[in-house]
Amino acid sequence: MSDYIGIFGLILITLGFGYEMLKTVRRRKCNLSRGVLLLFISASVLLFYHALQLGDIIFMSLNLVVTVINLVNLYFS
């Protein structure tokens, strides 16, 4: 059951961050500062590594998606 809750959380976060990323790509401008984006990216990479150590596929997927989205946002900042 907890896997389903984790997958649902993954979907919700992906939809939220993905929607904002699409707005950023359309505007070709990200409203977040580079410092905040670098903080998000660093945190996501570290959390991905932690999830990898635990073997948690859902948490790894979430952090991989968030890292990619924030890299796109960083590109447009």
PQR file with spaces between the fields and no chain letter, atoms N, CA, C, O and H, PARSE charges and radii, in Angstrom:
ATOM       1  N    MET     1       0.820   -1.200    0.000 -0.4000 1.5000
ATOM       2  CA   MET     1       0.000    0.000    0.000 -0.0000 2.0000
ATOM       3  C    MET     1       0.863    1.264    0.000  0.5500 1.7000
ATOM       4  O    MET     1       0.529    2.247   -0.661 -0.5500 1.4000
ATOM       5  N    SER     2       1.974    1.235    0.742 -0.4000 1.5000
ATOM       6  CA   SER     2       2.811    2.431    0.806 -0.0000 2.0000
ATOM       7  C    SER     2       3.446    2.745   -0.544  0.5500 1.7000
ATOM       8  O    SER     2       3.732    3.906   -0.835 -0.5500 1.4000
ATOM       9  H    SER     2       2.246    0.437    1.278  0.4000 1.0000
ATOM      10  N    ASP     3       3.672    1.713   -1.381 -0.4000 1.5000
ATOM      11  CA   ASP     3       4.186    1.974   -2.728 -0.0000 2.0000
ATOM      12  C    ASP     3       3.194    2.793   -3.538  0.5500 1.7000
ATOM      13  O    ASP     3       3.590    3.691   -4.281 -0.5500 1.4000
ATOM      14  H    ASP     3       3.439    0.770   -1.144  0.4000 1.0000
ATOM      15  N    TYR     4       1.901    2.489   -3.402 -0.4000 1.5000
ATOM      16  CA   TYR     4       0.887    3.238   -4.135 -0.0000 2.0000
ATOM      17  C    TYR     4       0.831    4.688   -3.664  0.5500 1.7000
ATOM      18  O    TYR     4       0.650    5.601   -4.470 -0.5500 1.4000
ATOM      19  H    TYR     4       1.579    1.759   -2.799  0.4000 1.0000
ATOM      20  N    ILE     5       0.985    4.894   -2.375 -0.4000 1.5000
ATOM      21  CA   ILE     5       1.002    6.256   -1.840 -0.0000 2.0000
ATOM      22  C    ILE     5       2.223    7.001   -2.377  0.5500 1.7000
ATOM      23  O    ILE     5       2.122    8.167   -2.758 -0.5500 1.4000
ATOM      24  H    ILE     5       1.132    4.152   -1.721  0.4000 1.0000
ATOM      25  N    GLY     6       3.369    6.333   -2.407 -0.4000 1.5000
ATOM      26  CA   GLY     6       4.587    6.939   -2.945 -0.0000 2.0000
ATOM      27  C    GLY     6       4.463    7.270   -4.420  0.5500 1.7000
ATOM      28  O    GLY     6       4.898    8.334   -4.861 -0.5500 1.4000
ATOM      29  H    GLY     6       3.452    5.386   -2.097  0.4000 1.0000
ATOM      30  N    ILE     7       3.874    6.365   -5.180 -0.4000 1.5000
ATOM      31  CA   ILE     7       3.681    6.603   -6.617 -0.0000 2.0000
ATOM      32  C    ILE     7       2.728    7.780   -6.829  0.5500 1.7000
ATOM      33  O    ILE     7       2.955    8.612   -7.708 -0.5500 1.4000
ATOM      34  H    ILE     7       3.521    5.501   -4.821  0.4000 1.0000
ATOM      35  N    PHE     8       1.672    7.850   -6.033 -0.4000 1.5000
ATOM      36  CA   PHE     8       0.726    8.962   -6.137 -0.0000 2.0000
ATOM      37  C    PHE     8       1.428   10.287   -5.825  0.5500 1.7000
ATOM      38  O    PHE     8       1.219   11.279   -6.523 -0.5500 1.4000
ATOM      39  H    PHE     8       1.488    7.174   -5.319  0.4000 1.0000
ATOM      40  N    GLY     9       2.251   10.304   -4.789 -0.4000 1.5000
ATOM      41  CA   GLY     9       3.028   11.499   -4.464 -0.0000 2.0000
ATOM      42  C    GLY     9       3.974   11.875   -5.588  0.5500 1.7000
ATOM      43  O    GLY     9       4.119   13.053   -5.916 -0.5500 1.4000
ATOM      44  H    GLY     9       2.420    9.498   -4.222  0.4000 1.0000
ATOM      45  N    LEU    10       4.623   10.872   -6.184 -0.4000 1.5000
ATOM      46  CA   LEU    10       5.518   11.096   -7.325 -0.0000 2.0000
ATOM      47  C    LEU    10       4.766   11.745   -8.474  0.5500 1.7000
ATOM      48  O    LEU    10       5.262   12.688   -9.091 -0.5500 1.4000
ATOM      49  H    LEU    10       4.506    9.916   -5.917  0.4000 1.0000
ATOM      50  N    ILE    11       3.586   11.252   -8.761 -0.4000 1.5000
ATOM      51  CA   ILE    11       2.770   11.803   -9.853 -0.0000 2.0000
ATOM      52  C    ILE    11       2.388   13.253   -9.559  0.5500 1.7000
ATOM      53  O    ILE    11       2.493   14.115  -10.432 -0.5500 1.4000
ATOM      54  H    ILE    11       3.183   10.486   -8.259  0.4000 1.0000
ATOM      55  N    LEU    12       1.944   13.521   -8.332 -0.4000 1.5000
ATOM      56  CA   LEU    12       1.532   14.887   -7.986 -0.0000 2.0000
ATOM      57  C    LEU    12       2.686   15.876   -8.076  0.5500 1.7000
ATOM      58  O    LEU    12       2.531   16.969   -8.620 -0.5500 1.4000
ATOM      59  H    LEU    12       1.858   12.821   -7.623  0.4000 1.0000
ATOM      60  N    ILE    13       3.842   15.495   -7.543 -0.4000 1.5000
ATOM      61  CA   ILE    13       4.999   16.391   -7.598 -0.0000 2.0000
ATOM      62  C    ILE    13       5.447   16.600   -9.037  0.5500 1.7000
ATOM      63  O    ILE    13       5.793   17.716   -9.424 -0.5500 1.4000
ATOM      64  H    ILE    13       3.968   14.607   -7.101  0.4000 1.0000
ATOM      65  N    THR    14       5.442   15.535   -9.832 -0.4000 1.5000
ATOM      66  CA   THR    14       5.829   15.645  -11.238 -0.0000 2.0000
ATOM      67  C    THR    14       4.874   16.561  -11.991  0.5500 1.7000
ATOM      68  O    THR    14       5.308   17.385  -12.796 -0.5500 1.4000
ATOM      69  H    THR    14       5.161   14.629   -9.518  0.4000 1.0000
ATOM      70  N    LEU    15       3.580   16.422  -11.735 -0.4000 1.5000
ATOM      71  CA   LEU    15       2.607   17.300  -12.389 -0.0000 2.0000
ATOM      72  C    LEU    15       2.824   18.761  -11.998  0.5500 1.7000
ATOM      73  O    LEU    15       2.795   19.645  -12.855 -0.5500 1.4000
ATOM      74  H    LEU    15       3.227   15.753  -11.081  0.4000 1.0000
ATOM      75  N    GLY    16       3.039   19.012  -10.721 -0.4000 1.5000
ATOM      76  CA   GLY    16       3.242   20.388  -10.259 -0.0000 2.0000
ATOM      77  C    GLY    16       4.505   21.012  -10.814  0.5500 1.7000
ATOM      78  O    GLY    16       4.463   22.100  -11.388 -0.5500 1.4000
ATOM      79  H    GLY    16       3.063   18.294  -10.026  0.4000 1.0000
ATOM      80  N    PHE    17       5.638   20.323  -10.647 -0.4000 1.5000
ATOM      81  CA   PHE    17       6.906   20.850  -11.153 -0.0000 2.0000
ATOM      82  C    PHE    17       6.905   20.873  -12.685  0.5500 1.7000
ATOM      83  O    PHE    17       7.440   21.800  -13.292 -0.5500 1.4000
ATOM      84  H    PHE    17       5.672   19.439  -10.181  0.4000 1.0000
ATOM      85  N    GLY    18       6.308   19.858  -13.305 -0.4000 1.5000
ATOM      86  CA   GLY    18       6.261   19.786  -14.765 -0.0000 2.0000
ATOM      87  C    GLY    18       5.469   20.930  -15.366  0.5500 1.7000
ATOM      88  O    GLY    18       5.864   21.503  -16.382 -0.5500 1.4000
ATOM      89  H    GLY    18       5.874   19.105  -12.811  0.4000 1.0000
ATOM      90  N    TYR    19       4.344   21.264  -14.736 -0.4000 1.5000
ATOM      91  CA   TYR    19       3.522   22.377  -15.204 -0.0000 2.0000
ATOM      92  C    TYR    19       4.308   23.685  -15.155  0.5500 1.7000
ATOM      93  O    TYR    19       4.287   24.467  -16.105 -0.5500 1.4000
ATOM      94  H    TYR    19       4.023   20.799  -13.911  0.4000 1.0000
ATOM      95  N    GLU    20       4.997   23.912  -14.049 -0.4000 1.5000
ATOM      96  CA   GLU    20       5.804   25.127  -13.919 -0.0000 2.0000
ATOM      97  C    GLU    20       6.950   25.143  -14.923  0.5500 1.7000
ATOM      98  O    GLU    20       7.293   26.196  -15.461 -0.5500 1.4000
ATOM      99  H    GLU    20       5.014   23.276  -13.278  0.4000 1.0000
ATOM     100  N    MET    21       7.546   23.974  -15.178 -0.4000 1.5000
ATOM     101  CA   MET    21       8.633   23.902  -16.150 -0.0000 2.0000
ATOM     102  C    MET    21       8.118   24.248  -17.548  0.5500 1.7000
ATOM     103  O    MET    21       8.788   24.962  -18.295 -0.5500 1.4000
ATOM     104  H    MET    21       7.268   23.118  -14.741  0.4000 1.0000
ATOM     105  N    LEU    22       6.937   23.750  -17.905 -0.4000 1.5000
ATOM     106  CA   LEU    22       6.368   24.069  -19.220 -0.0000 2.0000
ATOM     107  C    LEU    22       6.117   25.569  -19.359  0.5500 1.7000
ATOM     108  O    LEU    22       6.352   26.142  -20.422 -0.5500 1.4000
ATOM     109  H    LEU    22       6.392   23.171  -17.299  0.4000 1.0000
ATOM     110  N    LYS    23       5.639   26.207  -18.286 -0.4000 1.5000
ATOM     111  CA   LYS    23       5.455   27.661  -18.322 -0.0000 2.0000
ATOM     112  C    LYS    23       6.794   28.366  -18.507  0.5500 1.7000
ATOM     113  O    LYS    23       6.885   29.353  -19.236 -0.5500 1.4000
ATOM     114  H    LYS    23       5.448   25.741  -17.422  0.4000 1.0000
ATOM     115  N    THR    24       7.826   27.862  -17.851 -0.4000 1.5000
ATOM     116  CA   THR    24       9.168   28.437  -17.988 -0.0000 2.0000
ATOM     117  C    THR    24       9.663   28.309  -19.418  0.5500 1.7000
ATOM     118  O    THR    24      10.213   29.261  -19.971 -0.5500 1.4000
ATOM     119  H    THR    24       7.752   27.059  -17.259  0.4000 1.0000
ATOM     120  N    VAL    25       9.472   27.141  -20.024 -0.4000 1.5000
ATOM     121  CA   VAL    25       9.937   26.909  -21.396 -0.0000 2.0000
ATOM     122  C    VAL    25       9.180   27.819  -22.359  0.5500 1.7000
ATOM     123  O    VAL    25       9.777   28.384  -23.275 -0.5500 1.4000
ATOM     124  H    VAL    25       9.025   26.368  -19.575  0.4000 1.0000
ATOM     125  N    ARG    26       7.882   27.963  -22.162 -0.4000 1.5000
ATOM     126  CA   ARG    26       7.091   28.830  -23.047 -0.0000 2.0000
ATOM     127  C    ARG    26       7.524   30.292  -22.937  0.5500 1.7000
ATOM     128  O    ARG    26       7.624   30.995  -23.942 -0.5500 1.4000
ATOM     129  H    ARG    26       7.396   27.504  -21.418  0.4000 1.0000
ATOM     130  N    ARG    27       7.779   30.744  -21.702 -0.4000 1.5000
ATOM     131  CA   ARG    27       8.197   32.136  -21.487 -0.0000 2.0000
ATOM     132  C    ARG    27       9.674   32.343  -21.785  0.5500 1.7000
ATOM     133  O    ARG    27      10.128   33.466  -22.008 -0.5500 1.4000
ATOM     134  H    ARG    27       7.697   30.173  -20.886  0.4000 1.0000
ATOM     135  N    ARG    28      10.420   31.234  -21.785 -0.4000 1.5000
ATOM     136  CA   ARG    28      11.875   31.269  -21.941 -0.0000 2.0000
ATOM     137  C    ARG    28      12.527   32.074  -20.813  0.5500 1.7000
ATOM     138  O    ARG    28      13.564   32.707  -21.007 -0.5500 1.4000
ATOM     139  H    ARG    28      10.052   30.322  -21.604  0.4000 1.0000
ATOM     140  N    LYS    29      11.909   32.038  -19.647 -0.4000 1.5000
ATOM     141  CA   LYS    29      12.426   32.751  -18.474 -0.0000 2.0000
ATOM     142  C    LYS    29      11.922   32.058  -17.223  0.5500 1.7000
ATOM     143  O    LYS    29      10.731   31.779  -17.086 -0.5500 1.4000
ATOM     144  H    LYS    29      11.066   31.524  -19.489  0.4000 1.0000
ATOM     145  N    CYS    30      12.848   31.783  -16.309 -0.4000 1.5000
ATOM     146  CA   CYS    30      12.498   31.197  -15.019 -0.0000 2.0000
ATOM     147  C    CYS    30      12.547   32.293  -13.962  0.5500 1.7000
ATOM     148  O    CYS    30      13.511   33.056  -13.894 -0.5500 1.4000
ATOM     149  H    CYS    30      13.816   32.009  -16.420  0.4000 1.0000
ATOM     150  N    ASN    31      11.511   32.368  -13.143 -0.4000 1.5000
ATOM     151  CA   ASN    31      11.428   33.427  -12.138 -0.0000 2.0000
ATOM     152  C    ASN    31      12.216   33.121  -10.867  0.5500 1.7000
ATOM     153  O    ASN    31      12.362   33.996  -10.013 -0.5500 1.4000
ATOM     154  H    ASN    31      10.728   31.748  -13.198  0.4000 1.0000
ATOM     155  N    LEU    32      12.721   31.912  -10.725 -0.4000 1.5000
ATOM     156  CA   LEU    32      13.516   31.571   -9.547 -0.0000 2.0000
ATOM     157  C    LEU    32      14.969   31.975   -9.769  0.5500 1.7000
ATOM     158  O    LEU    32      15.466   31.956  -10.895 -0.5500 1.4000
ATOM     159  H    LEU    32      12.602   31.201  -11.418  0.4000 1.0000
ATOM     160  N    SER    33      15.635   32.337   -8.688 -0.4000 1.5000
ATOM     161  CA   SER    33      17.041   32.725   -8.804 -0.0000 2.0000
ATOM     162  C    SER    33      17.906   31.492   -9.062  0.5500 1.7000
ATOM     163  O    SER    33      17.523   30.368   -8.737 -0.5500 1.4000
ATOM     164  H    SER    33      15.231   32.353   -7.773  0.4000 1.0000
ATOM     165  N    ARG    34      19.071   31.722   -9.649 -0.4000 1.5000
ATOM     166  CA   ARG    34      20.009   30.623   -9.914 -0.0000 2.0000
ATOM     167  C    ARG    34      20.424   29.937   -8.615  0.5500 1.7000
ATOM     168  O    ARG    34      20.608   28.720   -8.587 -0.5500 1.4000
ATOM     169  H    ARG    34      19.382   32.635   -9.913  0.4000 1.0000
ATOM     170  N    GLY    35      20.571   30.709   -7.548 -0.4000 1.5000
ATOM     171  CA   GLY    35      20.960   30.139   -6.261 -0.0000 2.0000
ATOM     172  C    GLY    35      19.944   29.135   -5.737  0.5500 1.7000
ATOM     173  O    GLY    35      20.306   28.062   -5.254 -0.5500 1.4000
ATOM     174  H    GLY    35      20.422   31.698   -7.571  0.4000 1.0000
ATOM     175  N    VAL    36      18.673   29.492   -5.837 -0.4000 1.5000
ATOM     176  CA   VAL    36      17.611   28.585   -5.390 -0.0000 2.0000
ATOM     177  C    VAL    36      17.585   27.335   -6.264  0.5500 1.7000
ATOM     178  O    VAL    36      17.441   26.222   -5.758 -0.5500 1.4000
ATOM     179  H    VAL    36      18.378   30.364   -6.229  0.4000 1.0000
ATOM     180  N    LEU    37      17.722   27.518   -7.564 -0.4000 1.5000
ATOM     181  CA   LEU    37      17.721   26.367   -8.468 -0.0000 2.0000
ATOM     182  C    LEU    37      18.907   25.446   -8.193  0.5500 1.7000
ATOM     183  O    LEU    37      18.756   24.225   -8.198 -0.5500 1.4000
ATOM     184  H    LEU    37      17.839   28.422   -7.975  0.4000 1.0000
ATOM     185  N    LEU    38      20.074   26.017   -7.956 -0.4000 1.5000
ATOM     186  CA   LEU    38      21.248   25.201   -7.636 -0.0000 2.0000
ATOM     187  C    LEU    38      21.056   24.468   -6.310  0.5500 1.7000
ATOM     188  O    LEU    38      21.508   23.334   -6.155 -0.5500 1.4000
ATOM     189  H    LEU    38      20.197   27.010   -7.952  0.4000 1.0000
ATOM     190  N    LEU    39      20.392   25.108   -5.365 -0.4000 1.5000
ATOM     191  CA   LEU    39      20.083   24.460   -4.094 -0.0000 2.0000
ATOM     192  C    LEU    39      19.143   23.274   -4.313  0.5500 1.7000
ATOM     193  O    LEU    39      19.376   22.191   -3.775 -0.5500 1.4000
ATOM     194  H    LEU    39      20.024   26.029   -5.492  0.4000 1.0000
ATOM     195  N    PHE    40      18.080   23.474   -5.101 -0.4000 1.5000
ATOM     196  CA   PHE    40      17.145   22.392   -5.421 -0.0000 2.0000
ATOM     197  C    PHE    40      17.859   21.237   -6.118  0.5500 1.7000
ATOM     198  O    PHE    40      17.652   20.073   -5.777 -0.5500 1.4000
ATOM     199  H    PHE    40      17.891   24.354   -5.538  0.4000 1.0000
ATOM     200  N    ILE    41      18.694   21.566   -7.090 -0.4000 1.5000
ATOM     201  CA   ILE    41      19.402   20.532   -7.848 -0.0000 2.0000
ATOM     202  C    ILE    41      20.342   19.754   -6.933  0.5500 1.7000
ATOM     203  O    ILE    41      20.380   18.524   -6.980 -0.5500 1.4000
ATOM     204  H    ILE    41      18.862   22.512   -7.367  0.4000 1.0000
ATOM     205  N    SER    42      21.091   20.460   -6.110 -0.4000 1.5000
ATOM     206  CA   SER    42      22.012   19.791   -5.178 -0.0000 2.0000
ATOM     207  C    SER    42      21.260   18.873   -4.227  0.5500 1.7000
ATOM     208  O    SER    42      21.668   17.734   -4.000 -0.5500 1.4000
ATOM     209  H    SER    42      21.060   21.459   -6.072  0.4000 1.0000
ATOM     210  N    ALA    43      20.163   19.372   -3.675 -0.4000 1.5000
ATOM     211  CA   ALA    43      19.366   18.567   -2.748 -0.0000 2.0000
ATOM     212  C    ALA    43      18.799   17.334   -3.441  0.5500 1.7000
ATOM     213  O    ALA    43      18.817   16.243   -2.870 -0.5500 1.4000
ATOM     214  H    ALA    43      19.832   20.297   -3.859  0.4000 1.0000
ATOM     215  N    SER    44      18.299   17.490   -4.656 -0.4000 1.5000
ATOM     216  CA   SER    44      17.726   16.359   -5.385 -0.0000 2.0000
ATOM     217  C    SER    44      18.770   15.306   -5.714  0.5500 1.7000
ATOM     218  O    SER    44      18.497   14.109   -5.630 -0.5500 1.4000
ATOM     219  H    SER    44      18.285   18.376   -5.120  0.4000 1.0000
ATOM     220  N    VAL    45      19.961   15.746   -6.086 -0.4000 1.5000
ATOM     221  CA   VAL    45      21.036   14.793   -6.391 -0.0000 2.0000
ATOM     222  C    VAL    45      21.429   14.027   -5.128  0.5500 1.7000
ATOM     223  O    VAL    45      21.611   12.810   -5.173 -0.5500 1.4000
ATOM     224  H    VAL    45      20.184   16.718   -6.153  0.4000 1.0000
ATOM     225  N    LEU    46      21.559   14.730   -4.009 -0.4000 1.5000
ATOM     226  CA   LEU    46      21.906   14.063   -2.751 -0.0000 2.0000
ATOM     227  C    LEU    46      20.808   13.100   -2.303  0.5500 1.7000
ATOM     228  O    LEU    46      21.097   12.000   -1.832 -0.5500 1.4000
ATOM     229  H    LEU    46      21.412   15.719   -3.973  0.4000 1.0000
ATOM     230  N    LEU    47      19.553   13.512   -2.450 -0.4000 1.5000
ATOM     231  CA   LEU    47      18.448   12.629   -2.090 -0.0000 2.0000
ATOM     232  C    LEU    47      18.359   11.431   -3.031  0.5500 1.7000
ATOM     233  O    LEU    47      17.984   10.337   -2.609 -0.5500 1.4000
ATOM     234  H    LEU    47      19.319   14.406   -2.833  0.4000 1.0000
ATOM     235  N    PHE    48      18.702   11.631   -4.303 -0.4000 1.5000
ATOM     236  CA   PHE    48      18.746   10.508   -5.240 -0.0000 2.0000
ATOM     237  C    PHE    48      19.784    9.491   -4.778  0.5500 1.7000
ATOM     238  O    PHE    48      19.521    8.289   -4.765 -0.5500 1.4000
ATOM     239  H    PHE    48      19.006   12.520   -4.646  0.4000 1.0000
ATOM     240  N    TYR    49      20.958    9.975   -4.402 -0.4000 1.5000
ATOM     241  CA   TYR    49      22.019    9.089   -3.930 -0.0000 2.0000
ATOM     242  C    TYR    49      21.576    8.332   -2.672  0.5500 1.7000
ATOM     243  O    TYR    49      21.844    7.139   -2.529 -0.5500 1.4000
ATOM     244  H    TYR    49      21.172   10.952   -4.412  0.4000 1.0000
ATOM     245  N    HIS    50      20.900    9.035   -1.774 -0.4000 1.5000
ATOM     246  CA   HIS    50      20.393    8.402   -0.554 -0.0000 2.0000
ATOM     247  C    HIS    50      19.376    7.307   -0.903  0.5500 1.7000
ATOM     248  O    HIS    50      19.431    6.204   -0.359 -0.5500 1.4000
ATOM     249  H    HIS    50      20.682   10.004   -1.891  0.4000 1.0000
ATOM     250  N    ALA    51      18.460    7.621   -1.805 -0.4000 1.5000
ATOM     251  CA   ALA    51      17.458    6.635   -2.220 -0.0000 2.0000
ATOM     252  C    ALA    51      18.112    5.448   -2.917  0.5500 1.7000
ATOM     253  O    ALA    51      17.657    4.314   -2.773 -0.5500 1.4000
ATOM     254  H    ALA    51      18.415    8.517   -2.247  0.4000 1.0000
ATOM     255  N    LEU    52      19.170    5.706   -3.664 -0.4000 1.5000
ATOM     256  CA   LEU    52      19.912    4.632   -4.322 -0.0000 2.0000
ATOM     257  C    LEU    52      20.501    3.686   -3.281  0.5500 1.7000
ATOM     258  O    LEU    52      20.448    2.467   -3.441 -0.5500 1.4000
ATOM     259  H    LEU    52      19.539    6.628   -3.780  0.4000 1.0000
ATOM     260  N    GLN    53      21.057    4.249   -2.220 -0.4000 1.5000
ATOM     261  CA   GLN    53      21.619    3.431   -1.144 -0.0000 2.0000
ATOM     262  C    GLN    53      20.544    2.582   -0.468  0.5500 1.7000
ATOM     263  O    GLN    53      20.809    1.460   -0.035 -0.5500 1.4000
ATOM     264  H    GLN    53      21.100    5.240   -2.090  0.4000 1.0000
ATOM     265  N    LEU    54      19.330    3.125   -0.381 -0.4000 1.5000
ATOM     266  CA   LEU    54      18.219    2.400    0.238 -0.0000 2.0000
ATOM     267  C    LEU    54      17.536    1.440   -0.729  0.5500 1.7000
ATOM     268  O    LEU    54      16.789    0.556   -0.311 -0.5500 1.4000
ATOM     269  H    LEU    54      19.114    4.036   -0.732  0.4000 1.0000
ATOM     270  N    GLY    55      17.796    1.618   -2.028 -0.4000 1.5000
ATOM     271  CA   GLY    55      17.131    0.800   -3.042 -0.0000 2.0000
ATOM     272  C    GLY    55      15.679    1.192   -3.258  0.5500 1.7000
ATOM     273  O    GLY    55      14.863    0.359   -3.652 -0.5500 1.4000
ATOM     274  H    GLY    55      18.403    2.337   -2.368  0.4000 1.0000
ATOM     275  N    ASP    56      15.349    2.450   -3.004 -0.4000 1.5000
ATOM     276  CA   ASP    56      13.980    2.950   -3.118 -0.0000 2.0000
ATOM     277  C    ASP    56      13.756    3.524   -4.518  0.5500 1.7000
ATOM     278  O    ASP    56      14.120    4.667   -4.798 -0.5500 1.4000
ATOM     279  H    ASP    56      16.012    3.127   -2.684  0.4000 1.0000
ATOM     280  N    ILE    57      13.159    2.726   -5.381 -0.4000 1.5000
ATOM     281  CA   ILE    57      12.947    3.098   -6.790 -0.0000 2.0000
ATOM     282  C    ILE    57      12.056    4.336   -6.915  0.5500 1.7000
ATOM     283  O    ILE    57      12.337    5.217   -7.728 -0.5500 1.4000
ATOM     284  H    ILE    57      12.863    1.798   -5.153  0.4000 1.0000
ATOM     285  N    ILE    58      11.002    4.411   -6.130 -0.4000 1.5000
ATOM     286  CA   ILE    58      10.070    5.541   -6.226 -0.0000 2.0000
ATOM     287  C    ILE    58      10.774    6.843   -5.860  0.5500 1.7000
ATOM     288  O    ILE    58      10.643    7.841   -6.568 -0.5500 1.4000
ATOM     289  H    ILE    58      10.774    3.696   -5.470  0.4000 1.0000
ATOM     290  N    PHE    59      11.514    6.835   -4.766 -0.4000 1.5000
ATOM     291  CA   PHE    59      12.220    8.037   -4.320 -0.0000 2.0000
ATOM     292  C    PHE    59      13.335    8.409   -5.296  0.5500 1.7000
ATOM     293  O    PHE    59      13.598    9.591   -5.514 -0.5500 1.4000
ATOM     294  H    PHE    59      11.620    6.023   -4.191  0.4000 1.0000
ATOM     295  N    MET    60      13.994    7.399   -5.887 -0.4000 1.5000
ATOM     296  CA   MET    60      15.014    7.683   -6.908 -0.0000 2.0000
ATOM     297  C    MET    60      14.364    8.343   -8.115  0.5500 1.7000
ATOM     298  O    MET    60      14.881    9.327   -8.645 -0.5500 1.4000
ATOM     299  H    MET    60      13.780    6.438   -5.709  0.4000 1.0000
ATOM     300  N    SER    61      13.224    7.799   -8.551 -0.4000 1.5000
ATOM     301  CA   SER    61      12.519    8.352   -9.713 -0.0000 2.0000
ATOM     302  C    SER    61      12.101    9.791   -9.458  0.5500 1.7000
ATOM     303  O    SER    61      12.285   10.663  -10.307 -0.5500 1.4000
ATOM     304  H    SER    61      12.804    7.000   -8.121  0.4000 1.0000
ATOM     305  N    LEU    62      11.541   10.030   -8.287 -0.4000 1.5000
ATOM     306  CA   LEU    62      11.101   11.378   -7.935 -0.0000 2.0000
ATOM     307  C    LEU    62      12.258   12.364   -8.007  0.5500 1.7000
ATOM     308  O    LEU    62      12.131   13.430   -8.610 -0.5500 1.4000
ATOM     309  H    LEU    62      11.392    9.322   -7.597  0.4000 1.0000
ATOM     310  N    ASN    63      13.364   12.021   -7.405 -0.4000 1.5000
ATOM     311  CA   ASN    63      14.492   12.952   -7.372 -0.0000 2.0000
ATOM     312  C    ASN    63      15.148   13.106   -8.733  0.5500 1.7000
ATOM     313  O    ASN    63      15.684   14.171   -9.038 -0.5500 1.4000
ATOM     314  H    ASN    63      13.467   11.155   -6.915  0.4000 1.0000
ATOM     315  N    LEU    64      15.119   12.079   -9.548 -0.4000 1.5000
ATOM     316  CA   LEU    64      15.635   12.195  -10.910 -0.0000 2.0000
ATOM     317  C    LEU    64      14.769   13.167  -11.716  0.5500 1.7000
ATOM     318  O    LEU    64      15.287   14.030  -12.424 -0.5500 1.4000
ATOM     319  H    LEU    64      14.683   11.214   -9.300  0.4000 1.0000
ATOM     320  N    VAL    65      13.456   13.017  -11.602 -0.4000 1.5000
ATOM     321  CA   VAL    65      12.531   13.904  -12.319 -0.0000 2.0000
ATOM     322  C    VAL    65      12.705   15.352  -11.856  0.5500 1.7000
ATOM     323  O    VAL    65      12.787   16.262  -12.681 -0.5500 1.4000
ATOM     324  H    VAL    65      13.035   12.316  -11.026  0.4000 1.0000
ATOM     325  N    VAL    66      12.760   15.563  -10.553 -0.4000 1.5000
ATOM     326  CA   VAL    66      12.909   16.916  -10.012 -0.0000 2.0000
ATOM     327  C    VAL    66      14.245   17.529  -10.438  0.5500 1.7000
ATOM     328  O    VAL    66      14.314   18.723  -10.731 -0.5500 1.4000
ATOM     329  H    VAL    66      12.693   14.823   -9.883  0.4000 1.0000
ATOM     330  N    THR    67      15.296   16.723  -10.473 -0.4000 1.5000
ATOM     331  CA   THR    67      16.602   17.224  -10.915 -0.0000 2.0000
ATOM     332  C    THR    67      16.547   17.673  -12.366  0.5500 1.7000
ATOM     333  O    THR    67      17.035   18.754  -12.696 -0.5500 1.4000
ATOM     334  H    THR    67      15.240   15.753  -10.235  0.4000 1.0000
ATOM     335  N    VAL    68      15.964   16.863  -13.232 -0.4000 1.5000
ATOM     336  CA   VAL    68      15.875   17.210  -14.655 -0.0000 2.0000
ATOM     337  C    VAL    68      15.043   18.478  -14.843  0.5500 1.7000
ATOM     338  O    VAL    68      15.428   19.369  -15.601 -0.5500 1.4000
ATOM     339  H    VAL    68      15.568   15.985  -12.964  0.4000 1.0000
ATOM     340  N    ILE    69      13.916   18.558  -14.162 -0.4000 1.5000
ATOM     341  CA   ILE    69      13.062   19.740  -14.282 -0.0000 2.0000
ATOM     342  C    ILE    69      13.805   20.996  -13.828  0.5500 1.7000
ATOM     343  O    ILE    69      13.719   22.040  -14.476 -0.5500 1.4000
ATOM     344  H    ILE    69      13.604   17.834  -13.547  0.4000 1.0000
ATOM     345  N    ASN    70      14.524   20.896  -12.733 -0.4000 1.5000
ATOM     346  CA   ASN    70      15.254   22.068  -12.244 -0.0000 2.0000
ATOM     347  C    ASN    70      16.455   22.401  -13.116  0.5500 1.7000
ATOM     348  O    ASN    70      16.849   23.565  -13.189 -0.5500 1.4000
ATOM     349  H    ASN    70      14.594   20.049  -12.207  0.4000 1.0000
ATOM     350  N    LEU    71      17.044   21.418  -13.776 -0.4000 1.5000
ATOM     351  CA   LEU    71      18.105   21.709  -14.746 -0.0000 2.0000
ATOM     352  C    LEU    71      17.548   22.494  -15.929  0.5500 1.7000
ATOM     353  O    LEU    71      18.195   23.414  -16.430 -0.5500 1.4000
ATOM     354  H    LEU    71      16.724   20.473  -13.717  0.4000 1.0000
ATOM     355  N    VAL    72      16.347   22.130  -16.373 -0.4000 1.5000
ATOM     356  CA   VAL    72      15.694   22.886  -17.451 -0.0000 2.0000
ATOM     357  C    VAL    72      15.422   24.314  -16.980  0.5500 1.7000
ATOM     358  O    VAL    72      15.678   25.273  -17.709 -0.5500 1.4000
ATOM     359  H    VAL    72      15.821   21.383  -15.966  0.4000 1.0000
ATOM     360  N    ASN    73      14.904   24.450  -15.761 -0.4000 1.5000
ATOM     361  CA   ASN    73      14.656   25.791  -15.219 -0.0000 2.0000
ATOM     362  C    ASN    73      15.949   26.594  -15.107  0.5500 1.7000
ATOM     363  O    ASN    73      15.962   27.793  -15.385 -0.5500 1.4000
ATOM     364  H    ASN    73      14.696   23.671  -15.169  0.4000 1.0000
ATOM     365  N    LEU    74      17.031   25.938  -14.702 -0.4000 1.5000
ATOM     366  CA   LEU    74      18.325   26.619  -14.597 -0.0000 2.0000
ATOM     367  C    LEU    74      18.787   27.104  -15.966  0.5500 1.7000
ATOM     368  O    LEU    74      19.343   28.196  -16.083 -0.5500 1.4000
ATOM     369  H    LEU    74      17.020   24.964  -14.476  0.4000 1.0000
ATOM     370  N    TYR    75      18.562   26.310  -16.986 -0.4000 1.5000
ATOM     371  CA   TYR    75      18.935   26.696  -18.349 -0.0000 2.0000
ATOM     372  C    TYR    75      18.237   28.000  -18.746  0.5500 1.7000
ATOM     373  O    TYR    75      18.832   28.846  -19.413 -0.5500 1.4000
ATOM     374  H    TYR    75      18.111   25.423  -16.891  0.4000 1.0000
ATOM     375  N    PHE    76      16.985   28.159  -18.338 -0.4000 1.5000
ATOM     376  CA   PHE    76      16.214   29.342  -18.723 -0.0000 2.0000
ATOM     377  C    PHE    76      16.306   30.482  -17.707  0.5500 1.7000
ATOM     378  O    PHE    76      15.629   31.499  -17.857 -0.5500 1.4000
ATOM     379  H    PHE    76      16.501   27.472  -17.796  0.4000 1.0000
ATOM     380  N    SER    77      17.129   30.322  -16.687 -0.4000 1.5000
ATOM     381  CA   SER    77      17.226   31.408  -15.691 -0.0000 2.0000
ATOM     382  C    SER    77      18.270   32.430  -16.112  0.5500 1.7000
ATOM     383  O    SER    77      18.493   33.413  -15.405 -0.5500 1.4000
ATOM     384  H    SER    77      17.679   29.496  -16.564  0.4000 1.0000
